[in-house]
Amino acid sequence: MMQVLDFAYHHVGTNDEFISALPIAGIDGTLKHRMYNIARKVRAKTGTMAGSGWTYKELEDKIATLLTQYQRS
């Protein structure tokens, strides 16, 4: 799955459509009711593809939040 995601992101023929298809944190899709603190800053595919995995959603939200605060020095 990681190879598919990597290709879709880096391939010029698919990257615009791929990125625009991802849900936006706090706004739509599967992230509509999540990550309000970083709304509009993250587009992501989190969790599992079968809708389970709620155990890790809080951890995913924390990681995404930390990534939005990262600054290169």
PyMOL commands that set and color helices and strands:
alter all, ss='L'
color gray80, all
select helices_A, chain A and resi 2-10+15-21+29-31+36-38+54-68
alter helices_A, ss='H'
color red, helices_A
deselect
rebuild
show_as cartoon
